[in-house]
Amino acid sequence: MPIIKPVFTATSTITGDVTVATATSIAPTPARFTAIVTAPMVVGLTTTIPAGSFIDENGTALTVLPTLTSNSYATVYVNGVVQPTSAYILSPTDLALDDDVTVGAPVTLEIVTHTATSTSTPTSTLAVTTVIST
């Protein structure tokens, strides 16, 4: 005689919602570097300022200039006047300006980097109902 096996069927129903609230903040972080133009930096109609000629806001000399990322941008000021991006080329080794800048003029390089922070908080009102039948 064969054995008797019970058969059960379970059916689960899920109801409710899941919502997510996200808060995002973006914080700019500026860094400023200054150099004074000297005669050897001006050759023809180009002024090339080596990285080592720049000092940071604490007076510390740089060895390389910051590299721009997708979250940053540069602004160059000559004698306090903002320069268009087409008037200069920034590299890790120097800042080249497409003009003969007056010897003794201050040149300020400002790099602004944006940092984004997001926090997500999920809220669930899910309920599960299970019915077992034979």
C-alpha positions, 0 to 999 in steps of 0.5 A: 500500500502506498503512503499518503502524502499531504498536499498543501498550497500556499498563496501569498499576496503582497500589498502596499507601497515603497516610497523613497525620499532623496535629499541632495546637496551640492557644495562648492569648494574654491581654491585660489592660487596667485602668481606675480608675472616676471619678465622670463614668463613673457615671450612674444605675445604669450605669458607662461606661468610655471606651476612653481610660481603659484602660491596657495592661500596659505603662501605655500608654493605649488609643484603642480597645478590642479587638474580639472575634473567633470565636477570643477571649473577654472577662472583666471584673473589678471590684475583682478579682471576675469579672463575668457576661457579662450584666452588661456590654457591650463595644464598641470605644469603651467598656465599659458595666457594668449597675451603679453601680461605686464611684468609685476601683474598678479595672476589668480587661478581659481579652481572650484570643485563641486561635491554632491551628496545624496541621502535616500530614505525608503519607507515601506507599507508592504504587507504580506498575507499568506493563505495555506490550503489543503 
